[in-house]
Amino acid sequence: MPERQGIFDALASNADGLTVSQLVGLLGASDSQVRRKLSTLVAAGAVTTLKDEPAGPGRPTLRFRLAPTTSAWPELVRILVAVVGDSREHEIELVELARERGVQIGAGEFPDRVFEAMAGFGFSPRDRSSRQDAKHDAYRFSFQTCPFRDAVSAGGGRAVCAMHRGMLEGMASAVGAEVDEFVAYDPIVAGCEVCLRALPTV
């Protein structure tokens, strides 16, 4: 996934956005590769487009930039976990609902669809796969930001991490894989890590 990760990193370093030609120059990838990866990232909601009006005749130039992650969802999640509190029974129900939702979200190719979905949710995933992971058909991601960190830090916040894992399990299942590892860290620091392993095909 070098092109997609490279695009994500390049856009993260350029808040005003970049054109396809600029990305091609930065990454050394082909125009078609960049456009294909941009298309999937836009469809996932991780990247947005901006139009620059041309100085003269011609079509507007498109710039691409990372989608903003600020929304009301973190506050709604904070309210939800406050209601759930420390109820283990409610937490189990929420995890199952998250798993079911993950299956619906995750239809696509392994591991691309999971990466793109988590980028769209604002977790800023980064591919951390090692050579050893590759040998076992596994892919390791770390999440550079947690859009729900305030909710996780609130009372009952462990339910958010549990739902996060449940959703990842559902997405992994939808792409023919399983969650092999899931390590949660302090949400203020972020860096939570998940390792997905492809299931053997019959």
N, C-alpha and C positions, 0 to 999 in steps of 0.2 A: 504493500500500500504506500510506496514512497511518494507517488504523485499527490495523493489526497492529503497525506500528512504534510507534505511540502507546501501545498496550497493553503492548508489551515494555518501553518506557522507563518507563511508570508503575509496572509491577510491579518493575522493577529499583530504583526509588527507594523502594519500600515492602516491606521484607523480610517483614513480617507478612502480606502479601497484601491484596487489595482485592476487594470484592464487585462484582457487575455494575453495581449502581446507582452505586457510587462511581466506577467506570470511566466510566460514562455521563456523570456530572457533570464528571469531569476532562477528558474528551476532547470532549464536546459531540457525540458520535455517538449514533445511535439504539440502543435496547436490542437490536434484532435484529442490527445490525451487530456490536456488541460480542460478543454471544453466538456469532455465526457464527465470528468470528475466534478467540475463546477455544476453541471446539470444535476448530478445526484445530490450534491450538497445543498443546492437551491431547493430541490424537491423535498429534502429532509427538513428544510426550515433553518439550516445552520448558516446559510449565506443568503444575502439579499443583493439586489441589483440597483444601480443608480444610473440615470441617463445624463450624459454631458452633451448639451446642445452643441452641434458643430459650429465652428467659426465661419464656415462658408457652406457651399452646397454639399449635400451628402447626408448620410444617416447619423443619428446620435451615437456617440461612443458609450458602450456599456462598461461601467466599473462594478467590481464585485467587492463586497466587504462582509465581515462576520455580522450575523444578525444580532441585534441587541437582546440581552437576556433579562432585562428588567421587566417584571410583570407583577400582577397581583397574586400569582400562584403561590409564592413562598408564604405570604401572609395567610392565605386560605389554608395552607398546609399546617401552619402554626396553630390555627384555630382547631383544625381537625385533630392534631395530636394532643391538644389540651383536653379535648372531649374524650379521646381514647384513654388518655392517662396511662397508667401502668397495667391496664387490663390485658393479660396474656391472651384471653379468649378473643378479644377484639383485634388484637395484633395479628393473630393467626388468620382471622377472617380477611383483614386488610391485605395480608401477604398473598392470600389465595386470589383475591380480586386483582392485585397487581400482577400476579403471574398470568392470569387470564388475559389481562390487557396487554401484557408483553407479547403473548402469542399473536394477538391481533396486529400489533405494531411491527413485529419482527419478520414478517414474510419478506424474503429476499435472499441474497447471497451471503454466505458465511465467509468472513466475519464482517464484510462491508456494511451490511444493513444495521448491525448493532452499533458500529462506530458512528454511522451517519445519524441514527436516531438519537444517540446520547449527545452528539454534537448539537443537534437541533434543540435538545432540552436545556442546553447551556452548561454542560459538564466539561467542555473543552477536553475531549479525550486525546490521549497521546499513545501511540503504539510503542510498547515497551518489550515486544517479543524478542526473546533471545534465540540463539542458534539451537539451543536445547529445546526450547518451545517448538520451534519449527520442525524439529525431528519427530516430535510427537503430535504434529498437526494441531498445535495449540497456539492461541493468540492472546497476548497479555496487553491490557490497556490500563493506564492510570488516568484519573480524572483530575485535571488541574484546577478546577473550580467546583464549588458546590452551591448551586443556586438556592438551595434550601438550608443553608448553614444556620440561619437564625432559628428555623423551626427545629433543626436537629439539636440545637443547644438548649431548647426549651424543655419543660417538663414533658415526659413521654416521648421525647424526640427520637429515642431508639427505634420507634415504629417507622420513622422515615427511612432509616437505613435498611430496616427489614423489608419494607415495601420496595426499595431500590433493588435489593437483591432479588426479590420475587419477580419484579419486572424483567430483570436481566435473565433470570431463569426461563421466563416465558419466551423472551426474544431468542435466547439460545436454542430452545426447543424448536422454535419455528424455523430456524435455519439449520437444523440437524446437528446441534451441538449441546453441550452441557456446561454449567458453571463448575469449573474444577477448583477454583479458589476465589474467595471474595474477602478482601481485607479492608476494613473501614478505619479511617484515621480521623483525627480531630478535624471537624468540618471547616474551621477557620484556616487551618493550614492546607486542607484538601489533600489530594494525592491518593485517594482511595484507589485500590487496585483490584482488577478482576482478570482471571485467566479463563478463557473459554477453550474447550477441547472438542474438536469435531468427533461425532460419533461414527463408528464404522458403518459403512453402507452394506446392506444385505445383498 
